[in-house]
Amino acid sequence: MAIIDDDPDLRRTVADLLGENGFTPLPLADGASFLALGPRPAVDLALIDLRLRGENGLTLAIRIRETMGIPIVMLTGRGDEMDKIIGLETGADDYMMKPFNPRELIARLRAVLRRAGHPAMAPTDRSTSTIRVFGRLRLDQTRRELLDYDGAEIPLTNAEYRLLDYFLRHPGRIIQRTELLTELGNDLSQYMDRTIDVLILRLRRKIEAVPSKPIHLQTRRGQGYLFVVETSA
């Protein structure tokens, strides 16, 4: 697992944390060091500081996403709201705000790897999963997977999953944006309102047949959002 951060103390701390939890860390000081690994680096995930000295962590993330296809988790500071929103739009799998809780970081990394299909992270028993069905899709809340009608997984980022899970636990109720931001937790609660717009747009692209005419995730103008589980044919 690559740790790309220009702060040597943070690199050392995160590398030690990953090593203690069964990962093989690869600490790197900048994007050039990561790109020097070649087009198919032997890493399962890239943990990238948003504010790399002398370069933009988002630019590196976009390049990794477009050419390598490995999961990406961004480390961000509290003053980077706009960059976080841009990062959501470019497809980062998750964010952690510094300073972060070590246990939460490990849990988030494992969740991202599992959603990316890493064999070591896959749960072994689906028979005990809690499933919520809507339309032709179903959300496995035990495995944290969104599945289509033929059982294929529809990849979700951590924020997308948490948003969909919350809607499915509160169907038929208008939910305000502030409530959604609170539910998403401290790592996202400092974002500007546009964060919810971005997440709603991305989620609709994954769960709606026609995202511009949603039947499940509906907007109630001036009030919030309403999730409809049962729909007419």
C-alpha positions in Angstrom: 0.0 0.0 0.0 1.5 3.3 -1.1 1.6 6.2 1.3 2.3 9.4 -0.7 2.9 12.3 1.6 5.7 14.9 1.8 5.6 15.0 5.7 8.2 12.4 6.8 6.7 12.2 10.3 3.3 11.4 9.0 4.7 8.9 6.5 6.5 7.1 9.3 3.5 7.1 11.6 1.1 5.8 8.9 3.7 3.2 7.7 4.1 1.9 11.2 0.3 1.8 11.7 -0.2 -0.2 8.4 2.6 -2.6 9.3 1.1 -3.3 12.7 -2.2 -4.1 11.0 -1.0 -6.6 8.4 -0.4 -4.3 5.5 2.9 -3.8 3.6 3.5 -0.1 3.5 5.4 1.7 0.8 6.1 5.3 2.0 6.9 7.8 -0.8 7.6 11.5 -0.6 6.0 12.7 -3.8 4.0 11.7 -6.9 7.1 11.3 -9.0 8.4 8.6 -6.7 5.1 6.7 -7.2 5.0 7.2 -10.9 8.5 5.9 -11.1 7.1 2.5 -10.0 5.8 2.0 -13.6 2.4 1.7 -15.2 1.5 -1.4 -13.1 2.9 -0.7 -9.6 2.7 -3.6 -7.2 0.4 -1.8 -4.7 -3.2 -2.5 -3.9 -4.1 1.1 -2.9 -2.7 4.6 -3.0 -3.1 6.8 0.1 -2.4 10.4 -1.1 -2.0 13.7 0.7 -4.2 16.3 -1.0 -1.6 19.0 -0.4 1.6 17.5 -1.6 4.4 20.1 -1.6 5.0 21.6 -5.0 2.3 19.5 -6.7 -1.4 18.7 -6.5 -2.5 15.4 -5.0 -5.7 15.6 -7.0 -3.7 15.6 -10.3 -1.8 12.5 -9.2 -5.1 10.9 -8.1 -6.7 11.5 -11.5 -3.7 10.1 -13.3 -3.7 7.0 -11.1 -7.5 6.6 -11.6 -7.2 6.9 -15.4 -4.2 4.8 -16.1 -3.8 2.3 -13.2 -7.3 1.6 -11.8 -6.2 1.1 -8.2 -8.3 2.4 -5.2 -7.5 5.9 -3.9 -7.9 7.3 -0.4 -7.2 11.0 0.1 -5.8 12.6 3.2 -7.1 16.2 3.6 -6.9 19.2 5.9 -9.8 21.2 7.3 -9.3 24.1 4.9 -9.6 22.1 1.7 -13.4 22.1 1.1 -13.3 22.9 -2.6 -10.6 20.4 -3.4 -12.5 17.7 -1.6 -15.5 18.4 -3.7 -13.4 18.2 -6.9 -11.9 15.0 -5.6 -15.4 13.5 -5.1 -16.1 14.4 -8.7 -13.0 12.7 -10.0 -13.7 9.5 -8.2 -11.6 9.2 -5.0 -12.8 6.1 -3.1 -12.7 7.8 0.3 -11.4 10.7 2.3 -9.8 11.0 5.8 -9.5 14.3 7.4 -6.3 15.1 9.4 -5.8 14.5 12.2 -7.5 11.1 11.9 -8.3 8.3 14.3 -5.9 5.4 13.5 -8.5 2.7 14.0 -10.9 4.5 11.7 -8.2 4.8 9.0 -7.5 1.1 9.1 -11.2 0.3 8.9 -11.7 2.7 6.0 -8.8 1.2 4.1 -10.0 -2.3 4.6 -13.5 -1.3 3.4 -12.1 0.3 0.2 -10.0 -2.7 -0.5 -13.0 -5.0 0.0 -15.1 -3.0 -2.3 -12.3 -3.1 -4.9 -12.4 -6.9 -4.7 -9.2 -7.6 -2.8 -9.4 -11.3 -2.0 -8.0 -11.0 1.5 -10.8 -8.6 2.5 -13.8 -10.5 1.1 -16.3 -11.8 3.7 -16.8 -15.5 3.5 -20.5 -16.0 4.2 -23.3 -14.1 2.5 -26.1 -16.3 4.0 -26.1 -14.1 7.1 -26.1 -10.8 5.3 -28.8 -8.2 5.8 -30.3 -7.3 2.4 -32.4 -4.3 1.5 -34.1 -4.4 -1.9 -35.3 -1.5 -4.0 -36.3 -1.8 -7.6 -34.0 -4.2 -9.4 -31.1 -3.5 -7.0 -30.2 -4.7 -3.5 -27.9 -3.4 -0.9 -26.0 -6.0 1.2 -25.5 -4.1 4.5 -23.3 -6.8 5.9 -20.8 -6.9 3.0 -21.4 -3.2 2.2 -22.1 -4.1 -1.5 -24.7 -2.8 -4.0 -25.7 -5.6 -6.3 -27.7 -5.4 -9.6 -30.5 -7.8 -10.6 -28.0 -10.5 -11.8 -25.8 -10.3 -8.7 -23.0 -8.2 -10.2 -21.5 -5.5 -7.8 -22.0 -1.9 -8.6 -18.9 -0.2 -7.0 -19.6 2.5 -4.4 -17.3 4.9 -2.6 -17.5 5.0 1.2 -19.5 8.2 1.1 -21.9 6.9 -1.6 -22.5 3.7 0.4 -23.2 5.5 3.6 -25.6 7.9 1.9 -27.5 5.0 0.2 -27.6 3.0 3.4 -29.0 5.9 5.3 -31.7 6.5 2.7 -32.7 2.8 2.8 -33.0 2.9 6.6 -35.3 5.9 6.3 -37.5 5.3 3.2 -40.5 7.5 2.5 -39.2 10.3 4.7 -38.0 13.7 3.5 -34.4 14.1 4.8 -32.8 17.5 4.9 -29.3 18.2 3.6 -28.0 19.1 7.1 -29.1 15.7 8.4 -27.3 13.9 5.5 -24.1 15.9 6.3 -24.3 15.0 9.9 -24.8 11.3 9.1 -21.7 11.3 6.8 -19.6 12.1 9.8 -16.8 14.4 10.8 -14.7 13.7 7.7 -17.4 15.3 5.5 -19.4 17.5 7.8 -17.0 20.5 7.1 -17.8 20.4 3.4 -19.8 23.0 1.7 -23.4 22.2 0.7 -22.3 21.3 -2.8 -20.9 18.0 -1.4 -24.4 16.6 -1.1 -25.2 17.6 -4.6 -22.2 15.8 -5.9 -22.9 12.7 -4.0 -26.6 12.6 -5.0 -25.6 13.0 -8.6 -23.1 10.2 -8.5 -25.4 7.9 -6.6 -28.2 8.5 -9.1 -25.9 7.5 -11.9 -25.5 4.2 -10.2 -29.0 3.3 -9.0 -31.4 5.1 -11.5 -32.2 3.8 -15.0 -32.5 7.5 -16.1 -30.5 9.6 -13.6 -32.2 12.9 -14.8 -35.6 11.4 -14.0 -35.0 9.6 -10.7 -37.7 7.2 -9.4 -35.9 6.2 -6.1 -33.8 9.1 -5.0 -36.1 12.1 -5.4 -35.6 15.8 -4.7 -38.2 17.7 -2.8 -37.3 21.3 -3.7 -36.6 23.5 -0.7 -37.1 20.5 1.7 -34.5 17.8 1.0 -34.5 14.3 -0.5 -37.0 11.4 -0.4 -36.1 7.8 -1.1 -38.8 5.6 -2.6 -38.3 1.9 -2.3 -41.5 0.6 -4.0 -42.2 2.1 -7.4 -45.0 1.6 -9.9 -44.1 -0.3 -13.1 
